[in-house]
Amino acid sequence: MEVEKKEVNAKSADVIAATSGLQGKDYFGYALGDFAGCMAFATVTTLLQRFYTDVWHLSPLFILFMFMFARIWDAINDPIMGRIVDIKRPSKNGRYKVWMKYVSIPLALSVVLMFLPWGSLVEAMGSVGIMVYATVTYVAFGMIYTMHQIPYGSLASVVTTDVKERNKLSVFRSIGAALGNIPVLAITFIWTDKETKTVQYTPVIIGIAIIAVLVAILLFLAYKLNKERVVSKKVGEKAPKGETFRIVKNLLKNRSFLAVSFAGMMLLAGQMFTQSFYTYLFTYKFGADWMNMVSMALTYLPMVILMPFMGKLIRKFGKKAVCAFGSFLAAFANLALFGLGLLSIPANVLSYIFLVFCLISGFGLSIITLEVWALATDAIDDVEVKTGTRNDGSAYSVFMFFRKFGQVIAAVAVNSALLGIGYIQNGQISEQAISSNVDMFYYLATIIPAAMFGIMGIVMAFLYGLSKKKTEELQEAKAEMLAKQVENNEIAIGSEIEG
């Protein structure tokens, strides 16, 4: 019996060795995928809301319902894309990474199209034409972005099976995502004329076009640099009837998968809300558009500081404990800002205090942002070990389904806030409503993220089931399972994979 156990452990170790050993270029190549994707995504989430209200003068009520429709459809679209990825016969270069090549140019074009037409063409289209154009281009962007994100997220499970390397991949992905948020900051800095506060069309559209070109180039580079080390040999088989429903049911029955999906939803909701709503806050409460760039930098600077220490923190405390702490820290920082806003602090002084607490919140958010993808991969592994089936694309798509509802929550929060303030009245920006509700921008910008991040902390602390010990046990079980799959000729690994 002891000999048999040693043989199983030896086979498991061989599989792990054959599907690991990542080098610097592997981490760099994987990070490029989210660098490019988030460059496109950040451009849309940061600028589009303000573009719709300040350039096209669209009603926040229309924007709210349009975003809800588009993002709910996008959420439904995720599992569809996941099944397409899982059942499509892989090319010689793999199942997942080829999608980065397919979407590189379409994604870049979709970003630019959302911010067109400019100038007199806007008037020629009329209000109905603008609403139709906005809806079509936004939905198209969401669908193309899904074609990138689902295969890219699933890629992590086949790039390596080593838990330490997966944690490192998650960190590099998050760093790539953070860097992807930076280019759009330059556009927020030149977004409005300092005196008239009107949008400066020409430099903005030039900046967006440059970002779009970079997105296409970086996605193609990511395709070239990534390598898949685990490939299923079960291709071209017709899925049993009800297979998709069974997969989703197994995922939603798993406590850890459900918890990390919900936490990921609240994380994205909070991040998207602040990205969009801060642009209004800094213009009207503080009169300082430069704070957009500084606040974003202070939010992501902690990633650079924490990156060298994350491995040690995870090994000592485990991902669950560390991420719960980070979530509560971010909630505390935003709640403290809300409380400070109730005091009679001059706006110029409060602006600097606000940035200090952005840094504190950034440390908390950086912890879970760096590890959220590793948390999701662990949860997907847990489902796979318990059910004995491998459906990485479908599993990751359900995780993204929840994150898309995070976008819905952010859209509802931002536009409900603008409706309550009366930002757009009779098709124009209402200066009177803004001046009489200027403090409300501040209160909403702080209490809403505090609630979102607090809920995220509760979910991670009390609902996510994979503690440090259980994660270690899971990885041992996963290694044994992979060894059996190789022995049964169900998967190909390492040097067995062509291309």
Steps between C-alpha positions, in 0.01 A plus 500: 500500500785735591679418173183573300462839674863589421445411134193727485694785664790450258266512198333812639837668548597410141184661366554817704862517380395457137243780523702756694842665487379842382761759410493879495369517144206276594390732779560805281301349213209410725495848655485655152160339444336698781715806435342523155151398609490741793636780286188465286271438798633792706458738208134405481425490874684825573394717207177368348262592783629859501503507118132400488391771745736786408531459122180329388295628795334163540271464799643300792171307496563386141864422581392297802256282304732471201792389719276256686372347176848479345667355808226249577525378142877499538469289815279250315749506215787388727386137557421471128856604419633264766328201339622603154856509630466163676348305207688662210783287366828666607749615238858380499581803716246421767138550598503835681782729395401513131198713590732788587611504138143474372368798698800734492382722213119474561546600865714800408245619242207458739665733752537780246150458356334568836642853505393586144357699330630835615411862429207583273424132432358474852237763423420340164424165661240641739428369851344169388785432257755569772326261742487223238863555403611504865315175573626312193865601544499431875343155461746418222794597720369282783464193279847539346653559844337177619666316210832612649436471874348150521779316312766720661378430852476127426858505371643515855381145574700354209810721513613328822366261766744609769316694775789741567532582132123554477516746788781678321298503175213663690736768631643568154151510350396758757812707436422485128143611572623788717739617228214476251310761703780757472483621135140622533606719794682727257168556322316582823764763567421679171130406497358849563599856425610655830281809458186378323509140636391379154650191339803557277403276208814478288763399759256255660423309179869496402583350840228235464624407151857457630375276783304289250810439286699398809222257600524318166881480508518376861235232448693357207821498707316323783384235253859439388650484850252270677523120499235243598642202690181304568263414213197275511501219243121471516415723205237476233270298727135599513409627847233293679154655523478741793879514538515880532229503768681228695831691487342824623311313774823342627671840504221673691483216754866559589525737798844635419423561134179683587678711764792608279257574216295725728813666639628557146165657413521748790866576429429595139185693600698711746790559262275595208285727716800697625659518154187653351369706791835649606515692170187692610616532862838649416355748251211633706593445867872569486537681165812294430500261204865420578370294794380235252856413412634527855221295659542224243875499554453479878251216455743291296834606653447254788506216246861580423583519871313182594604285205834378651328405826182331378659156469621509861165631628308227315732225625468621860130591522334356187313682224167500682620679815717751315225595253237536773730740685562703182127530432425627851789748480360650178152519657640675809689760291187595304282506811752728672489734199122514525526596867760769429268648237244571774749733669556864402829441320590744217479335157866564416612331823248217463629428150844405636350297784290323238812400308668365816204271566499400131848365566381307808205361305741417219708279730189305598368466147843408361513193723181346362557635149837324485351170617143493366593303188692243708199474733275432201741238360514324837120494518477362145754232596283415800199448272707290260636273775157450656317433172779333301430714190709766331322800346732795555336730246150442633612537862685821436207638298265453798750685719501781243118486493503621860758769423278631222224545755755707690498729198120516520520597868753774418283633215193512722692671782664766279193593299259483794730744678500736200122475473462583868726802463318614183819511294322509162182707466323579173783345304770720656738488797328680789752730669237598759436139603872434520578803717218422743602133531878526485550331840282210387765408241741449789266303727400259223860461379605371843209315662412287195853351460518452879187284486619303196845423643354419843269240345799360310693460827211317669473259206873423500522461878191287561387338174815415299586148609858447383716582799879469484489134610213405271672664201812291561288184518321602181824535306609150601166360383522696174848365430381141551202562274721638221728197526201269449377707204841473335508125565151463347608705197239770576743792493833585338764682702832676454707368213210285376329816369586604148576862412 
